Amino acid sequence: MKKKILILGSSGILGKNLVKQLKVKYKVLHNGIKKRKIDLTRLMPLKQILKNSKPDLIINCAAITNLDFCEVNKVQSKRVNVDITNKLFFLKKKNNYNFKFIQISTDQMYNGKKKLKSSENCKPVSFNEYTKQKLAVEKICIRNKAVVIRLNFFSKEKKNIFNWVIKSCKLNHRINLFKDIHFNPISVSSLSKIIEKIIPKILKDDIGGIYNLGCKDNISKSNFCIYVINKLNLNYKNYKIVSSNKFIKTRRPKNMSMNVSKFQKKFKINLPILKNEINNYLKETNVKIQN
């Protein structure tokens, strides 16, 4: 019998890709692809979905990730970013459910010095409300022996740096590229496949804790965008390389680069190099690459 996996936040980019990736091997349950079927912030719908599905594993991708929105709407964003997970563990304890849990988190709590990559043991920073909420939900997960995955991903879908730079080029929009913000994202495609690979171990073993998941090397956001532009041979030069200070409303870290050694060692997975990852994603998504 197939194991049952409940994906929350399935209308988002990662959630949608996980549903597609996992549905062959597992019985995948979710709260809607094109739009949300239920209000996850309310206790009774959560109670009902757990009762009906009795999942072996929950992957929580549900989140409000717009930093500016979270800063202004703290109560509303907390209902999604923190309270959903808290309610799930309350219901688990109350009803003696036995599901495992993966919480999708963020690299926003890292701010390494001199372009160094931060490990899970580094002291987190919380420059904004979004990060405070993600750190709060992580604490809930750690208390309940769940798996927390800190990550950053790129995708051709909307509300993503990859999609944004391609769209800007095609429309010949004037854009600013930040030279002072560094990260090590992974494609949503690879991310979904890697999560599929680690699920059997999480279901079988008593695994908990925080794990960084991304490419092995890091890059500035400006160089990431320029690399994509060059690989697509878009002949686009309508950009300016700038520092982010004058353009960002909500304060955020400058170096979110993550050390992924712990993840690689624990799950015995060799994570990709960033430029190879971009190249493979461009090919996989049928985007034309220059010769």
One Martini backbone bead per residue (centre of mass of N, CA, C, O) as a GRO file, in nm:
protein
  291
    1MET     BB    1   0.095   0.037   0.022
    2LYS     BB    2   0.071   0.357  -0.008
    3LYS     BB    3   0.189   0.632   0.102
    4LYS     BB    4   0.082   0.924   0.278
    5ILE     BB    5   0.080   1.263   0.143
    6LEU     BB    6   0.066   1.588   0.282
    7ILE     BB    7   0.019   1.897   0.103
    8LEU     BB    8   0.092   2.216   0.202
    9GLY     BB    9   0.080   2.460  -0.031
   10SER     BB   10  -0.011   2.348  -0.337
   11SER     BB   11  -0.041   2.644  -0.492
   12GLY     BB   12   0.245   2.664  -0.498
   13ILE     BB   13   0.537   2.608  -0.642
   14LEU     BB   14   0.644   2.373  -0.467
   15GLY     BB   15   0.383   2.218  -0.410
   16LYS     BB   16   0.312   2.158  -0.707
   17ASN     BB   17   0.577   2.001  -0.771
   18LEU     BB   18   0.539   1.780  -0.554
   19VAL     BB   19   0.284   1.654  -0.655
   20LYS     BB   20   0.403   1.567  -0.930
   21GLN     BB   21   0.650   1.399  -0.816
   22LEU     BB   22   0.483   1.201  -0.592
   23LYS     BB   23   0.222   1.057  -0.731
   24VAL     BB   24   0.347   0.779  -0.815
   25LYS     BB   25   0.462   0.667  -0.528
   26TYR     BB   26   0.225   0.827  -0.390
   27LYS     BB   27  -0.032   0.936  -0.185
   28VAL     BB   28  -0.160   1.245  -0.272
   29LEU     BB   29  -0.235   1.518  -0.066
   30HIS     BB   30  -0.438   1.828  -0.079
   31ASN     BB   31  -0.535   2.201  -0.092
   32GLY     BB   32  -0.473   2.266  -0.384
   33ILE     BB   33  -0.362   2.407  -0.695
   34LYS     BB   34  -0.513   2.667  -0.809
   35LYS     BB   35  -0.671   2.651  -0.530
   36ARG     BB   36  -0.795   2.673  -0.223
   37LYS     BB   37  -1.002   2.459  -0.034
   38ILE     BB   38  -0.885   2.555   0.246
   39ASP     BB   39  -0.853   2.695   0.570
   40LEU     BB   40  -0.558   2.653   0.747
   41THR     BB   41  -0.611   2.865   0.995
   42ARG     BB   42  -0.827   2.661   1.079
   43LEU     BB   43  -0.896   2.406   1.291
   44MET     BB   44  -1.131   2.234   1.169
   45PRO     BB   45  -1.014   2.179   0.884
   46LEU     BB   46  -0.759   2.042   0.989
   47LYS     BB   47  -0.900   1.817   1.142
   48GLN     BB   48  -1.043   1.696   0.890
   49ILE     BB   49  -0.796   1.637   0.708
   50LEU     BB   50  -0.666   1.436   0.909
   51LYS     BB   51  -0.900   1.240   0.941
   52ASN     BB   52  -0.927   1.167   0.630
   53SER     BB   53  -0.610   1.103   0.560
   54LYS     BB   54  -0.393   0.990   0.744
   55PRO     BB   55  -0.091   1.066   0.738
   56ASP     BB   56   0.257   0.990   0.719
   57LEU     BB   57   0.306   1.278   0.575
   58ILE     BB   58   0.404   1.623   0.615
   59ILE     BB   59   0.421   1.905   0.387
   60ASN     BB   60   0.508   2.244   0.463
   61CYS     BB   61   0.452   2.521   0.224
   62ALA     BB   62   0.303   2.720   0.379
   63ALA     BB   63   0.324   3.076   0.286
   64ILE     BB   64   0.430   3.409   0.358
   65THR     BB   65   0.700   3.572   0.158
   66ASN     BB   66   0.634   3.869   0.179
   67LEU     BB   67   0.810   4.095   0.351
   68ASP     BB   68   0.635   4.353   0.336
   69PHE     BB   69   0.371   4.224   0.426
   70CYS     BB   70   0.464   4.110   0.703
   71GLU     BB   71   0.543   4.386   0.828
   72VAL     BB   72   0.234   4.495   0.818
   73ASN     BB   73   0.099   4.180   0.853
   74LYS     BB   74   0.155   4.008   1.126
   75VAL     BB   75  -0.099   3.847   1.199
   76GLN     BB   76  -0.169   3.721   0.925
   77SER     BB   77   0.111   3.582   0.871
   78LYS     BB   78   0.121   3.411   1.133
   79ARG     BB   79  -0.114   3.219   1.069
   80VAL     BB   80   0.065   3.080   0.848
   81ASN     BB   81   0.380   3.067   0.949
   82VAL     BB   82   0.285   2.935   1.247
   83ASP     BB   83  -0.011   2.829   1.332
   84ILE     BB   84  -0.045   2.579   1.158
   85THR     BB   85   0.177   2.407   1.288
   86ASN     BB   86   0.075   2.424   1.578
   87LYS     BB   87  -0.201   2.284   1.520
   88LEU     BB   88  -0.092   2.014   1.413
   89PHE     BB   89   0.050   1.930   1.683
   90PHE     BB   90  -0.199   1.946   1.857
   91LEU     BB   91  -0.359   1.725   1.697
   92LYS     BB   92  -0.156   1.500   1.723
   93LYS     BB   93  -0.164   1.477   2.033
   94LYS     BB   94  -0.474   1.458   2.081
   95ASN     BB   95  -0.505   1.204   1.842
   96ASN     BB   96  -0.253   1.023   1.801
   97TYR     BB   97  -0.074   1.082   1.572
   98ASN     BB   98   0.195   0.944   1.324
   99PHE     BB   99   0.325   1.174   1.176
  100LYS     BB  100   0.539   1.316   0.973
  101PHE     BB  101   0.765   1.618   0.933
  102ILE     BB  102   0.791   1.894   0.692
  103GLN     BB  103   0.958   2.207   0.700
  104ILE     BB  104   0.952   2.493   0.517
  105SER     BB  105   1.208   2.719   0.482
  106THR     BB  106   1.484   2.957   0.518
  107ASP     BB  107   1.773   3.182   0.443
  108GLN     BB  108   1.706   3.461   0.607
  109MET     BB  109   1.889   3.384   0.884
  110TYR     BB  110   2.137   3.460   0.708
  111ASN     BB  111   2.477   3.648   0.759
  112GLY     BB  112   2.745   3.616   0.624
  113LYS     BB  113   3.086   3.663   0.603
  114LYS     BB  114   3.264   3.711   0.325
  115LYS     BB  115   3.088   3.491   0.160
  116LEU     BB  116   3.016   3.292   0.358
  117LYS     BB  117   2.893   2.987   0.470
  118SER     BB  118   2.619   2.875   0.650
  119SER     BB  119   2.537   2.698   0.918
  120GLU     BB  120   2.307   2.560   1.139
  121ASN     BB  121   2.486   2.681   1.394
  122CYS     BB  122   2.430   2.954   1.334
  123LYS     BB  123   2.341   3.253   1.425
  124PRO     BB  124   2.054   3.401   1.393
  125VAL     BB  125   1.869   3.632   1.203
  126SER     BB  126   1.615   3.921   1.252
  127PHE     BB  127   1.525   4.182   1.043
  128ASN     BB  128   1.230   4.053   1.023
  129GLU     BB  129   0.918   3.919   1.044
  130TYR     BB  130   0.952   3.669   0.872
  131THR     BB  131   1.196   3.551   1.025
  132LYS     BB  132   1.064   3.534   1.301
  133GLN     BB  133   0.848   3.329   1.210
  134LYS     BB  134   1.039   3.103   1.109
  135LEU     BB  135   1.181   3.063   1.382
  136ALA     BB  136   0.926   2.989   1.540
  137VAL     BB  137   0.849   2.734   1.370
  138GLU     BB  138   1.111   2.581   1.418
  139LYS     BB  139   1.079   2.540   1.723
  140ILE     BB  140   0.829   2.367   1.704
  141CYS     BB  141   0.961   2.139   1.538
  142ILE     BB  142   1.190   2.061   1.730
  143ARG     BB  143   1.006   1.981   1.969
  144ASN     BB  144   0.867   1.759   1.746
  145LYS     BB  145   1.084   1.612   1.566
  146ALA     BB  146   1.132   1.762   1.302
  147VAL     BB  147   1.181   1.868   0.970
  148VAL     BB  148   1.404   2.126   0.856
  149ILE     BB  149   1.411   2.328   0.551
  150ARG     BB  150   1.654   2.527   0.425
  151LEU     BB  151   1.581   2.759   0.149
  152ASN     BB  152   1.639   2.822  -0.213
  153PHE     BB  153   1.456   2.893  -0.516
  154PHE     BB  154   1.414   2.835  -0.868
  155SER     BB  155   1.181   2.960  -1.130
  156LYS     BB  156   0.958   3.005  -1.409
  157GLU     BB  157   0.773   3.112  -1.218
  158LYS     BB  158   0.622   3.325  -1.048
  159LYS     BB  159   0.777   3.500  -0.806
  160ASN     BB  160   1.080   3.496  -0.942
  161ILE     BB  161   1.395   3.561  -1.043
  162PHE     BB  162   1.394   3.397  -1.305
  163ASN     BB  163   1.130   3.506  -1.424
  164TRP     BB  164   1.196   3.810  -1.399
  165VAL     BB  165   1.445   3.828  -1.591
  166ILE     BB  166   1.311   3.717  -1.846
  167LYS     BB  167   1.075   3.917  -1.864
  168SER     BB  168   1.248   4.177  -1.869
  169CYS     BB  169   1.394   4.114  -2.131
  170LYS     BB  170   1.149   4.080  -2.325
  171LEU     BB  171   1.043   4.386  -2.235
  172ASN     BB  172   1.286   4.582  -2.181
  173HIS     BB  173   1.344   4.635  -1.893
  174ARG     BB  174   1.451   4.825  -1.639
  175ILE     BB  175   1.710   4.698  -1.420
  176ASN     BB  176   1.815   4.591  -1.094
  177LEU     BB  177   2.126   4.451  -0.976
  178PHE     BB  178   2.246   4.272  -0.700
  179LYS     BB  179   2.582   4.259  -0.569
  180ASP     BB  180   2.526   4.222  -0.228
  181ILE     BB  181   2.364   3.949  -0.280
  182HIS     BB  182   2.383   3.619  -0.144
  183PHE     BB  183   2.343   3.278  -0.282
  184ASN     BB  184   2.212   2.907  -0.301
  185PRO     BB  185   2.024   2.796  -0.515
  186ILE     BB  186   1.759   2.583  -0.640
  187SER     BB  187   1.576   2.407  -0.827
  188VAL     BB  188   1.252   2.299  -0.817
  189SER     BB  189   1.310   2.029  -0.952
  190SER     BB  190   1.543   1.925  -0.774
  191LEU     BB  191   1.402   1.962  -0.505
  192SER     BB  192   1.173   1.756  -0.551
  193LYS     BB  193   1.362   1.510  -0.597
  194ILE     BB  194   1.510   1.521  -0.324
  195ILE     BB  195   1.267   1.491  -0.140
  196GLU     BB  196   1.192   1.214  -0.248
  197LYS     BB  197   1.462   1.073  -0.153
  198ILE     BB  198   1.420   1.140   0.172
  199ILE     BB  199   1.149   1.014   0.263
  200PRO     BB  200   1.216   0.718   0.344
  201LYS     BB  201   1.402   0.799   0.583
  202ILE     BB  202   1.192   0.964   0.742
  203LEU     BB  203   0.984   0.730   0.772
  204LYS     BB  204   1.187   0.522   0.911
  205ASP     BB  205   1.330   0.733   1.079
  206ASP     BB  206   1.447   0.937   1.356
  207ILE     BB  207   1.410   1.244   1.217
  208GLY     BB  208   1.565   1.561   1.293
  209GLY     BB  209   1.594   1.898   1.217
  210ILE     BB  210   1.831   2.106   1.053
  211TYR     BB  211   1.848   2.181   0.690
  212ASN     BB  212   2.046   2.254   0.425
  213LEU     BB  213   1.922   2.349   0.083
  214GLY     BB  214   2.143   2.351  -0.201
  215CYS     BB  215   2.391   2.460  -0.348
  216LYS     BB  216   2.737   2.448  -0.303
  217ASP     BB  217   2.739   2.729  -0.431
  218ASN     BB  218   2.777   3.078  -0.473
  219ILE     BB  219   2.595   3.397  -0.548
  220SER     BB  220   2.506   3.667  -0.693
  221LYS     BB  221   2.227   3.813  -0.816
  222SER     BB  222   2.362   3.945  -1.059
  223ASN     BB  223   2.515   3.690  -1.167
  224PHE     BB  224   2.273   3.517  -1.204
  225CYS     BB  225   2.126   3.691  -1.416
  226ILE     BB  226   2.358   3.714  -1.623
  227TYR     BB  227   2.383   3.414  -1.680
  228VAL     BB  228   2.100   3.375  -1.793
  229ILE     BB  229   2.120   3.582  -2.020
  230ASN     BB  230   2.363   3.451  -2.167
  231LYS     BB  231   2.237   3.164  -2.213
  232LEU     BB  232   1.990   3.297  -2.385
  233ASN     BB  233   2.082   3.515  -2.583
  234LEU     BB  234   1.929   3.820  -2.545
  235ASN     BB  235   2.077   4.091  -2.581
  236TYR     BB  236   2.083   4.227  -2.284
  237LYS     BB  237   2.149   4.576  -2.129
  238ASN     BB  238   1.899   4.688  -1.932
  239TYR     BB  239   2.113   4.714  -1.680
  240LYS     BB  240   2.199   4.757  -1.326
  241ILE     BB  241   2.463   4.755  -1.102
  242VAL     BB  242   2.385   4.731  -0.751
  243SER     BB  243   2.301   4.832  -0.451
  244SER     BB  244   2.033   4.756  -0.223
  245ASN     BB  245   1.970   4.987  -0.013
  246LYS     BB  246   1.780   5.186  -0.204
  247PHE     BB  247   1.555   4.934  -0.287
  248ILE     BB  248   1.488   4.831   0.005
  249LYS     BB  249   1.246   4.826   0.243
  250THR     BB  250   1.313   4.557   0.383
  251ARG     BB  251   1.513   4.421   0.589
  252ARG     BB  252   1.803   4.219   0.491
  253PRO     BB  253   2.019   4.001   0.407
  254LYS     BB  254   2.331   3.957   0.217
  255ASN     BB  255   2.421   3.650   0.326
  256MET     BB  256   2.254   3.334   0.244
  257SER     BB  257   2.466   3.135   0.243
  258MET     BB  258   2.493   2.774   0.242
  259ASN     BB  259   2.580   2.498   0.421
  260VAL     BB  260   2.539   2.147   0.287
  261SER     BB  261   2.688   1.910   0.440
  262LYS     BB  262   2.478   1.784   0.632
  263PHE     BB  263   2.284   1.685   0.416
  264GLN     BB  264   2.478   1.509   0.250
  265LYS     BB  265   2.555   1.318   0.483
  266LYS     BB  266   2.275   1.219   0.583
  267PHE     BB  267   2.153   1.148   0.267
  268LYS     BB  268   2.361   1.087   0.043
  269ILE     BB  269   2.384   1.372  -0.130
  270ASN     BB  270   2.485   1.529  -0.427
  271LEU     BB  271   2.509   1.845  -0.482
  272PRO     BB  272   2.500   2.103  -0.692
  273ILE     BB  273   2.612   2.319  -0.923
  274LEU     BB  274   2.488   2.615  -1.014
  275LYS     BB  275   2.545   2.633  -1.324
  276ASN     BB  276   2.445   2.347  -1.384
  277GLU     BB  277   2.160   2.397  -1.278
  278ILE     BB  278   2.078   2.612  -1.480
  279ASN     BB  279   2.130   2.451  -1.738
  280ASN     BB  280   1.935   2.213  -1.675
  281TYR     BB  281   1.677   2.386  -1.642
  282LEU     BB  282   1.672   2.505  -1.926
  283LYS     BB  283   1.645   2.232  -2.069
  284GLU     BB  284   1.397   2.113  -1.917
  285THR     BB  285   1.217   2.387  -2.000
  286ASN     BB  286   1.280   2.467  -2.304
  287VAL     BB  287   1.509   2.672  -2.308
  288LYS     BB  288   1.700   2.852  -2.498
  289ILE     BB  289   2.040   2.793  -2.585
  290GLN     BB  290   2.331   2.882  -2.650
  291ASN     BB  291   2.621   2.777  -2.843
   0.00000   0.00000   0.00000
